Amino acid sequence: MKIAVVVLAAGASMRLGQPKQLLPYQGKTLLRYAVETALSVGPVTVVLGAHAEQIAPTLNSLPVTIILAEDWQEGMAASLRAGITAVADCDAALVMLCDQPLVTTKLLAALLHAWEPGSIVASDYGEALGPPCVFDHAYFPELLALTGDSGARKLLNKYPCRTVAFPGGRVDVDTLTDWQGL
């Protein structure tokens, strides 16, 4: 079975006012921290968009594939489409965001362990499901059909999902206050 990790990092960080991907976290950038965590479980494709020319060099020494979501301004769906297109030959894709600093290698391994062919595995925040998620190849066509600024929540609400507890899933970096809270 071939499972790829897709790290979504194409957003413009409008609410923050600067590229969140470049914020310092644990002695690295927020994006590099996420990518190094992702590399612990498999091959990684990073989807960039806004500020790509500034962000890409921070990943130069890592064994990752960097792709550009040409229509990143559309929102999350454009990033997902770019990432899924890049890993279309895989049996499944573990999709994660660059701004969830509490994601751990242990969580990613648990999500992959819970996956089985034909399934979706989502992180369970307690009151909601969300990323990181593992999507079987069977769901790729629906991920590729998403539009606008919505992610894959539509699929999480439409289909039964296997879940892994991730109470820290609601912690993400969208504002300066979020980052300072880390």
Biotite code that builds the C-alpha atoms (Angstrom):
import biotite.structure as struc

atoms = struc.array([
    struc.Atom([0.000, 0.000, 0.000], chain_id="A", res_id=1, res_name="MET", atom_name="CA", element="C"),
    struc.Atom([1.267, 3.434, -0.913], chain_id="A", res_id=2, res_name="LYS", atom_name="CA", element="C"),
    struc.Atom([0.116, 6.274, 1.338], chain_id="A", res_id=3, res_name="ILE", atom_name="CA", element="C"),
    struc.Atom([1.363, 9.826, 0.852], chain_id="A", res_id=4, res_name="ALA", atom_name="CA", element="C"),
    struc.Atom([1.241, 12.725, 3.270], chain_id="A", res_id=5, res_name="VAL", atom_name="CA", element="C"),
    struc.Atom([-0.038, 16.025, 1.887], chain_id="A", res_id=6, res_name="VAL", atom_name="CA", element="C"),
    struc.Atom([0.752, 19.145, 3.930], chain_id="A", res_id=7, res_name="VAL", atom_name="CA", element="C"),
    struc.Atom([-1.451, 22.090, 2.987], chain_id="A", res_id=8, res_name="LEU", atom_name="CA", element="C"),
    struc.Atom([0.408, 25.399, 3.336], chain_id="A", res_id=9, res_name="ALA", atom_name="CA", element="C"),
    struc.Atom([-0.870, 27.602, 0.499], chain_id="A", res_id=10, res_name="ALA", atom_name="CA", element="C"),
    struc.Atom([-2.884, 30.192, 2.387], chain_id="A", res_id=11, res_name="GLY", atom_name="CA", element="C"),
    struc.Atom([-2.091, 33.894, 2.566], chain_id="A", res_id=12, res_name="ALA", atom_name="CA", element="C"),
    struc.Atom([-2.516, 34.144, 6.380], chain_id="A", res_id=13, res_name="SER", atom_name="CA", element="C"),
    struc.Atom([-4.753, 37.181, 5.966], chain_id="A", res_id=14, res_name="MET", atom_name="CA", element="C"),
    struc.Atom([-5.913, 37.264, 9.608], chain_id="A", res_id=15, res_name="ARG", atom_name="CA", element="C"),
    struc.Atom([-2.314, 37.062, 10.830], chain_id="A", res_id=16, res_name="LEU", atom_name="CA", element="C"),
    struc.Atom([-0.941, 39.672, 8.456], chain_id="A", res_id=17, res_name="GLY", atom_name="CA", element="C"),
    struc.Atom([2.235, 37.691, 7.693], chain_id="A", res_id=18, res_name="GLN", atom_name="CA", element="C"),
    struc.Atom([2.966, 34.179, 6.403], chain_id="A", res_id=19, res_name="PRO", atom_name="CA", element="C"),
    struc.Atom([2.118, 31.841, 9.278], chain_id="A", res_id=20, res_name="LYS", atom_name="CA", element="C"),
    struc.Atom([4.237, 29.172, 7.593], chain_id="A", res_id=21, res_name="GLN", atom_name="CA", element="C"),
    struc.Atom([7.336, 31.200, 8.565], chain_id="A", res_id=22, res_name="LEU", atom_name="CA", element="C"),
    struc.Atom([6.473, 31.816, 12.219], chain_id="A", res_id=23, res_name="LEU", atom_name="CA", element="C"),
    struc.Atom([9.086, 30.434, 14.610], chain_id="A", res_id=24, res_name="PRO", atom_name="CA", element="C"),
    struc.Atom([7.972, 27.377, 16.570], chain_id="A", res_id=25, res_name="TYR", atom_name="CA", element="C"),
    struc.Atom([10.133, 24.951, 18.557], chain_id="A", res_id=26, res_name="GLN", atom_name="CA", element="C"),
    struc.Atom([13.288, 26.379, 16.981], chain_id="A", res_id=27, res_name="GLY", atom_name="CA", element="C"),
    struc.Atom([11.976, 25.953, 13.410], chain_id="A", res_id=28, res_name="LYS", atom_name="CA", element="C"),
    struc.Atom([9.338, 27.524, 11.247], chain_id="A", res_id=29, res_name="THR", atom_name="CA", element="C"),
    struc.Atom([5.773, 26.371, 11.827], chain_id="A", res_id=30, res_name="LEU", atom_name="CA", element="C"),
    struc.Atom([5.773, 24.748, 8.377], chain_id="A", res_id=31, res_name="LEU", atom_name="CA", element="C"),
    struc.Atom([9.123, 23.005, 8.823], chain_id="A", res_id=32, res_name="ARG", atom_name="CA", element="C"),
    struc.Atom([7.937, 21.637, 12.175], chain_id="A", res_id=33, res_name="TYR", atom_name="CA", element="C"),
    struc.Atom([4.803, 20.211, 10.510], chain_id="A", res_id=34, res_name="ALA", atom_name="CA", element="C"),
    struc.Atom([6.763, 18.774, 7.576], chain_id="A", res_id=35, res_name="VAL", atom_name="CA", element="C"),
    struc.Atom([9.366, 17.110, 9.792], chain_id="A", res_id=36, res_name="GLU", atom_name="CA", element="C"),
    struc.Atom([6.541, 15.544, 11.811], chain_id="A", res_id=37, res_name="THR", atom_name="CA", element="C"),
    struc.Atom([4.924, 14.331, 8.574], chain_id="A", res_id=38, res_name="ALA", atom_name="CA", element="C"),
    struc.Atom([8.187, 12.869, 7.253], chain_id="A", res_id=39, res_name="LEU", atom_name="CA", element="C"),
    struc.Atom([8.218, 10.473, 10.185], chain_id="A", res_id=40, res_name="SER", atom_name="CA", element="C"),
    struc.Atom([5.317, 8.529, 8.642], chain_id="A", res_id=41, res_name="VAL", atom_name="CA", element="C"),
    struc.Atom([5.853, 8.648, 4.887], chain_id="A", res_id=42, res_name="GLY", atom_name="CA", element="C"),
    struc.Atom([6.680, 10.577, 1.725], chain_id="A", res_id=43, res_name="PRO", atom_name="CA", element="C"),
    struc.Atom([5.527, 14.193, 1.896], chain_id="A", res_id=44, res_name="VAL", atom_name="CA", element="C"),
    struc.Atom([4.098, 16.580, -0.675], chain_id="A", res_id=45, res_name="THR", atom_name="CA", element="C"),
    struc.Atom([3.841, 20.214, 0.439], chain_id="A", res_id=46, res_name="VAL", atom_name="CA", element="C"),
    struc.Atom([1.298, 22.461, -1.250], chain_id="A", res_id=47, res_name="VAL", atom_name="CA", element="C"),
    struc.Atom([2.357, 26.115, -1.392], chain_id="A", res_id=48, res_name="LEU", atom_name="CA", element="C"),
    struc.Atom([0.616, 29.136, -2.870], chain_id="A", res_id=49, res_name="GLY", atom_name="CA", element="C"),
    struc.Atom([0.806, 32.610, -1.340], chain_id="A", res_id=50, res_name="ALA", atom_name="CA", element="C"),
    struc.Atom([4.363, 33.663, -0.487], chain_id="A", res_id=51, res_name="HIS", atom_name="CA", element="C"),
    struc.Atom([5.725, 30.466, -2.083], chain_id="A", res_id=52, res_name="ALA", atom_name="CA", element="C"),
    struc.Atom([8.962, 32.170, -3.107], chain_id="A", res_id=53, res_name="GLU", atom_name="CA", element="C"),
    struc.Atom([9.666, 33.069, 0.549], chain_id="A", res_id=54, res_name="GLN", atom_name="CA", element="C"),
    struc.Atom([8.490, 29.779, 2.031], chain_id="A", res_id=55, res_name="ILE", atom_name="CA", element="C"),
    struc.Atom([9.946, 27.137, -0.308], chain_id="A", res_id=56, res_name="ALA", atom_name="CA", element="C"),
    struc.Atom([13.611, 27.805, 0.598], chain_id="A", res_id=57, res_name="PRO", atom_name="CA", element="C"),
    struc.Atom([12.896, 26.943, 4.239], chain_id="A", res_id=58, res_name="THR", atom_name="CA", element="C"),
    struc.Atom([12.285, 23.357, 3.117], chain_id="A", res_id=59, res_name="LEU", atom_name="CA", element="C"),
    struc.Atom([15.336, 23.034, 0.813], chain_id="A", res_id=60, res_name="ASN", atom_name="CA", element="C"),
    struc.Atom([17.169, 20.442, 2.874], chain_id="A", res_id=61, res_name="SER", atom_name="CA", element="C"),
    struc.Atom([14.143, 18.180, 3.370], chain_id="A", res_id=62, res_name="LEU", atom_name="CA", element="C"),
    struc.Atom([13.228, 15.227, 1.108], chain_id="A", res_id=63, res_name="PRO", atom_name="CA", element="C"),
    struc.Atom([9.822, 16.596, 0.103], chain_id="A", res_id=64, res_name="VAL", atom_name="CA", element="C"),
    struc.Atom([7.971, 17.343, -3.091], chain_id="A", res_id=65, res_name="THR", atom_name="CA", element="C"),
    struc.Atom([6.834, 20.951, -3.273], chain_id="A", res_id=66, res_name="ILE", atom_name="CA", element="C"),
    struc.Atom([3.957, 21.842, -5.569], chain_id="A", res_id=67, res_name="ILE", atom_name="CA", element="C"),
    struc.Atom([2.193, 25.103, -6.233], chain_id="A", res_id=68, res_name="LEU", atom_name="CA", element="C"),
    struc.Atom([-1.571, 25.544, -6.005], chain_id="A", res_id=69, res_name="ALA", atom_name="CA", element="C"),
    struc.Atom([-1.841, 27.985, -8.904], chain_id="A", res_id=70, res_name="GLU", atom_name="CA", element="C"),
    struc.Atom([-5.348, 29.038, -7.850], chain_id="A", res_id=71, res_name="ASP", atom_name="CA", element="C"),
    struc.Atom([-4.613, 29.207, -4.114], chain_id="A", res_id=72, res_name="TRP", atom_name="CA", element="C"),
    struc.Atom([-6.651, 32.431, -3.811], chain_id="A", res_id=73, res_name="GLN", atom_name="CA", element="C"),
    struc.Atom([-9.796, 30.333, -4.227], chain_id="A", res_id=74, res_name="GLU", atom_name="CA", element="C"),
    struc.Atom([-9.227, 28.824, -0.798], chain_id="A", res_id=75, res_name="GLY", atom_name="CA", element="C"),
    struc.Atom([-8.734, 25.462, 0.861], chain_id="A", res_id=76, res_name="MET", atom_name="CA", element="C"),
    struc.Atom([-10.358, 23.456, -1.941], chain_id="A", res_id=77, res_name="ALA", atom_name="CA", element="C"),
    struc.Atom([-7.727, 24.619, -4.437], chain_id="A", res_id=78, res_name="ALA", atom_name="CA", element="C"),
    struc.Atom([-4.940, 23.448, -2.146], chain_id="A", res_id=79, res_name="SER", atom_name="CA", element="C"),
    struc.Atom([-6.634, 20.093, -1.619], chain_id="A", res_id=80, res_name="LEU", atom_name="CA", element="C"),
    struc.Atom([-7.122, 19.616, -5.359], chain_id="A", res_id=81, res_name="ARG", atom_name="CA", element="C"),
    struc.Atom([-3.451, 20.391, -6.036], chain_id="A", res_id=82, res_name="ALA", atom_name="CA", element="C"),
    struc.Atom([-2.272, 18.020, -3.314], chain_id="A", res_id=83, res_name="GLY", atom_name="CA", element="C"),
    struc.Atom([-4.561, 15.155, -4.278], chain_id="A", res_id=84, res_name="ILE", atom_name="CA", element="C"),
    struc.Atom([-3.667, 15.556, -7.956], chain_id="A", res_id=85, res_name="THR", atom_name="CA", element="C"),
    struc.Atom([0.017, 15.268, -7.022], chain_id="A", res_id=86, res_name="ALA", atom_name="CA", element="C"),
    struc.Atom([-0.510, 11.982, -5.155], chain_id="A", res_id=87, res_name="VAL", atom_name="CA", element="C"),
    struc.Atom([-3.215, 10.529, -7.423], chain_id="A", res_id=88, res_name="ALA", atom_name="CA", element="C"),
    struc.Atom([-1.296, 7.255, -7.856], chain_id="A", res_id=89, res_name="ASP", atom_name="CA", element="C"),
    struc.Atom([-1.415, 6.497, -4.104], chain_id="A", res_id=90, res_name="CYS", atom_name="CA", element="C"),
    struc.Atom([-3.808, 4.189, -2.308], chain_id="A", res_id=91, res_name="ASP", atom_name="CA", element="C"),
    struc.Atom([-4.570, 6.889, 0.256], chain_id="A", res_id=92, res_name="ALA", atom_name="CA", element="C"),
    struc.Atom([-3.527, 10.368, 1.324], chain_id="A", res_id=93, res_name="ALA", atom_name="CA", element="C"),
    struc.Atom([-2.992, 11.648, 4.839], chain_id="A", res_id=94, res_name="LEU", atom_name="CA", element="C"),
    struc.Atom([-3.943, 15.323, 4.597], chain_id="A", res_id=95, res_name="VAL", atom_name="CA", element="C"),
    struc.Atom([-2.704, 17.711, 7.259], chain_id="A", res_id=96, res_name="MET", atom_name="CA", element="C"),
    struc.Atom([-2.492, 21.458, 7.758], chain_id="A", res_id=97, res_name="LEU", atom_name="CA", element="C"),
    struc.Atom([0.674, 23.392, 8.441], chain_id="A", res_id=98, res_name="CYS", atom_name="CA", element="C"),
    struc.Atom([-0.887, 25.391, 11.262], chain_id="A", res_id=99, res_name="ASP", atom_name="CA", element="C"),
    struc.Atom([-1.829, 22.672, 13.765], chain_id="A", res_id=100, res_name="GLN", atom_name="CA", element="C"),
    struc.Atom([1.281, 22.593, 15.964], chain_id="A", res_id=101, res_name="PRO", atom_name="CA", element="C"),
    struc.Atom([-0.045, 19.935, 18.349], chain_id="A", res_id=102, res_name="LEU", atom_name="CA", element="C"),
    struc.Atom([0.007, 17.254, 15.630], chain_id="A", res_id=103, res_name="VAL", atom_name="CA", element="C"),
    struc.Atom([2.487, 14.566, 16.643], chain_id="A", res_id=104, res_name="THR", atom_name="CA", element="C"),
    struc.Atom([4.157, 11.603, 15.011], chain_id="A", res_id=105, res_name="THR", atom_name="CA", element="C"),
    struc.Atom([2.115, 9.406, 17.359], chain_id="A", res_id=106, res_name="LYS", atom_name="CA", element="C"),
    struc.Atom([-1.154, 10.923, 16.117], chain_id="A", res_id=107, res_name="LEU", atom_name="CA", element="C"),
    struc.Atom([-0.193, 10.518, 12.450], chain_id="A", res_id=108, res_name="LEU", atom_name="CA", element="C"),
    struc.Atom([0.854, 6.904, 13.057], chain_id="A", res_id=109, res_name="ALA", atom_name="CA", element="C"),
    struc.Atom([-2.471, 6.226, 14.814], chain_id="A", res_id=110, res_name="ALA", atom_name="CA", element="C"),
    struc.Atom([-4.430, 7.704, 11.889], chain_id="A", res_id=111, res_name="LEU", atom_name="CA", element="C"),
    struc.Atom([-2.523, 5.517, 9.428], chain_id="A", res_id=112, res_name="LEU", atom_name="CA", element="C"),
    struc.Atom([-2.978, 2.458, 11.652], chain_id="A", res_id=113, res_name="HIS", atom_name="CA", element="C"),
    struc.Atom([-6.752, 3.067, 11.744], chain_id="A", res_id=114, res_name="ALA", atom_name="CA", element="C"),
    struc.Atom([-6.979, 3.349, 7.959], chain_id="A", res_id=115, res_name="TRP", atom_name="CA", element="C"),
    struc.Atom([-8.131, 0.419, 5.889], chain_id="A", res_id=116, res_name="GLU", atom_name="CA", element="C"),
    struc.Atom([-8.921, 0.306, 2.173], chain_id="A", res_id=117, res_name="PRO", atom_name="CA", element="C"),
    struc.Atom([-12.125, 2.158, 1.374], chain_id="A", res_id=118, res_name="GLY", atom_name="CA", element="C"),
    struc.Atom([-12.164, 4.217, 4.561], chain_id="A", res_id=119, res_name="SER", atom_name="CA", element="C"),
    struc.Atom([-11.798, 7.770, 5.762], chain_id="A", res_id=120, res_name="ILE", atom_name="CA", element="C"),
    struc.Atom([-10.042, 8.317, 9.079], chain_id="A", res_id=121, res_name="VAL", atom_name="CA", element="C"),
    struc.Atom([-10.537, 11.681, 10.771], chain_id="A", res_id=122, res_name="ALA", atom_name="CA", element="C"),
    struc.Atom([-9.173, 13.331, 13.871], chain_id="A", res_id=123, res_name="SER", atom_name="CA", element="C"),
    struc.Atom([-11.829, 13.603, 16.584], chain_id="A", res_id=124, res_name="ASP", atom_name="CA", element="C"),
    struc.Atom([-11.518, 16.914, 18.439], chain_id="A", res_id=125, res_name="TYR", atom_name="CA", element="C"),
    struc.Atom([-14.244, 15.911, 20.890], chain_id="A", res_id=126, res_name="GLY", atom_name="CA", element="C"),
    struc.Atom([-17.049, 18.032, 19.446], chain_id="A", res_id=127, res_name="GLU", atom_name="CA", element="C"),
    struc.Atom([-16.090, 17.807, 15.774], chain_id="A", res_id=128, res_name="ALA", atom_name="CA", element="C"),
    struc.Atom([-14.064, 15.870, 13.234], chain_id="A", res_id=129, res_name="LEU", atom_name="CA", element="C"),
    struc.Atom([-11.265, 17.459, 11.247], chain_id="A", res_id=130, res_name="GLY", atom_name="CA", element="C"),
    struc.Atom([-7.705, 17.211, 9.980], chain_id="A", res_id=131, res_name="PRO", atom_name="CA", element="C"),
    struc.Atom([-5.386, 15.492, 9.909], chain_id="A", res_id=132, res_name="PRO", atom_name="CA", element="C"),
    struc.Atom([-7.403, 12.930, 7.948], chain_id="A", res_id=133, res_name="CYS", atom_name="CA", element="C"),
    struc.Atom([-6.646, 9.891, 5.824], chain_id="A", res_id=134, res_name="VAL", atom_name="CA", element="C"),
    struc.Atom([-8.663, 9.568, 2.619], chain_id="A", res_id=135, res_name="PHE", atom_name="CA", element="C"),
    struc.Atom([-8.762, 6.353, 0.639], chain_id="A", res_id=136, res_name="ASP", atom_name="CA", element="C"),
    struc.Atom([-8.191, 6.723, -3.104], chain_id="A", res_id=137, res_name="HIS", atom_name="CA", element="C"),
    struc.Atom([-11.908, 6.029, -3.630], chain_id="A", res_id=138, res_name="ALA", atom_name="CA", element="C"),
    struc.Atom([-12.633, 9.528, -2.256], chain_id="A", res_id=139, res_name="TYR", atom_name="CA", element="C"),
    struc.Atom([-10.098, 11.337, -4.454], chain_id="A", res_id=140, res_name="PHE", atom_name="CA", element="C"),
    struc.Atom([-12.703, 12.213, -7.147], chain_id="A", res_id=141, res_name="PRO", atom_name="CA", element="C"),
    struc.Atom([-14.867, 13.971, -4.553], chain_id="A", res_id=142, res_name="GLU", atom_name="CA", element="C"),
    struc.Atom([-11.856, 15.794, -3.095], chain_id="A", res_id=143, res_name="LEU", atom_name="CA", element="C"),
    struc.Atom([-10.950, 16.920, -6.607], chain_id="A", res_id=144, res_name="LEU", atom_name="CA", element="C"),
    struc.Atom([-14.497, 18.234, -7.114], chain_id="A", res_id=145, res_name="ALA", atom_name="CA", element="C"),
    struc.Atom([-14.408, 20.543, -4.058], chain_id="A", res_id=146, res_name="LEU", atom_name="CA", element="C"),
    struc.Atom([-14.522, 24.286, -4.710], chain_id="A", res_id=147, res_name="THR", atom_name="CA", element="C"),
    struc.Atom([-14.192, 27.474, -2.732], chain_id="A", res_id=148, res_name="GLY", atom_name="CA", element="C"),
    struc.Atom([-12.850, 28.024, 0.732], chain_id="A", res_id=149, res_name="ASP", atom_name="CA", element="C"),
    struc.Atom([-14.159, 24.819, 2.222], chain_id="A", res_id=150, res_name="SER", atom_name="CA", element="C"),
    struc.Atom([-12.007, 21.834, 2.920], chain_id="A", res_id=151, res_name="GLY", atom_name="CA", element="C"),
    struc.Atom([-12.976, 18.196, 3.128], chain_id="A", res_id=152, res_name="ALA", atom_name="CA", element="C"),
    struc.Atom([-15.444, 18.630, 6.011], chain_id="A", res_id=153, res_name="ARG", atom_name="CA", element="C"),
    struc.Atom([-18.203, 17.960, 3.477], chain_id="A", res_id=154, res_name="LYS", atom_name="CA", element="C"),
    struc.Atom([-16.885, 14.407, 3.084], chain_id="A", res_id=155, res_name="LEU", atom_name="CA", element="C"),
    struc.Atom([-16.440, 13.954, 6.834], chain_id="A", res_id=156, res_name="LEU", atom_name="CA", element="C"),
    struc.Atom([-20.112, 14.856, 7.283], chain_id="A", res_id=157, res_name="ASN", atom_name="CA", element="C"),
    struc.Atom([-21.310, 12.757, 4.345], chain_id="A", res_id=158, res_name="LYS", atom_name="CA", element="C"),
    struc.Atom([-19.569, 9.441, 5.057], chain_id="A", res_id=159, res_name="TYR", atom_name="CA", element="C"),
    struc.Atom([-18.971, 7.306, 8.122], chain_id="A", res_id=160, res_name="PRO", atom_name="CA", element="C"),
    struc.Atom([-15.443, 7.890, 9.370], chain_id="A", res_id=161, res_name="CYS", atom_name="CA", element="C"),
    struc.Atom([-13.103, 5.930, 11.523], chain_id="A", res_id=162, res_name="ARG", atom_name="CA", element="C"),
    struc.Atom([-11.697, 8.286, 14.136], chain_id="A", res_id=163, res_name="THR", atom_name="CA", element="C"),
    struc.Atom([-8.658, 8.884, 16.304], chain_id="A", res_id=164, res_name="VAL", atom_name="CA", element="C"),
    struc.Atom([-8.925, 11.135, 19.351], chain_id="A", res_id=165, res_name="ALA", atom_name="CA", element="C"),
    struc.Atom([-7.094, 14.446, 18.943], chain_id="A", res_id=166, res_name="PHE", atom_name="CA", element="C"),
    struc.Atom([-8.326, 16.865, 21.628], chain_id="A", res_id=167, res_name="PRO", atom_name="CA", element="C"),
    struc.Atom([-5.686, 19.400, 20.531], chain_id="A", res_id=168, res_name="GLY", atom_name="CA", element="C"),
    struc.Atom([-7.107, 19.555, 17.023], chain_id="A", res_id=169, res_name="GLY", atom_name="CA", element="C"),
    struc.Atom([-8.859, 22.849, 17.599], chain_id="A", res_id=170, res_name="ARG", atom_name="CA", element="C"),
    struc.Atom([-5.508, 24.529, 18.311], chain_id="A", res_id=171, res_name="VAL", atom_name="CA", element="C"),
    struc.Atom([-4.324, 26.214, 15.156], chain_id="A", res_id=172, res_name="ASP", atom_name="CA", element="C"),
    struc.Atom([-2.565, 29.432, 14.243], chain_id="A", res_id=173, res_name="VAL", atom_name="CA", element="C"),
    struc.Atom([-4.771, 31.952, 12.463], chain_id="A", res_id=174, res_name="ASP", atom_name="CA", element="C"),
    struc.Atom([-4.049, 35.121, 14.439], chain_id="A", res_id=175, res_name="THR", atom_name="CA", element="C"),
    struc.Atom([-1.184, 36.682, 16.375], chain_id="A", res_id=176, res_name="LEU", atom_name="CA", element="C"),
    struc.Atom([-3.063, 35.836, 19.595], chain_id="A", res_id=177, res_name="THR", atom_name="CA", element="C"),
    struc.Atom([-3.177, 32.139, 18.546], chain_id="A", res_id=178, res_name="ASP", atom_name="CA", element="C"),
    struc.Atom([0.562, 32.101, 17.958], chain_id="A", res_id=179, res_name="TRP", atom_name="CA", element="C"),
    struc.Atom([1.351, 33.933, 21.193], chain_id="A", res_id=180, res_name="GLN", atom_name="CA", element="C"),
    struc.Atom([-0.837, 31.385, 23.012], chain_id="A", res_id=181, res_name="GLY", atom_name="CA", element="C"),
    struc.Atom([1.505, 28.600, 21.989], chain_id="A", res_id=182, res_name="LEU", atom_name="CA", element="C"),
])
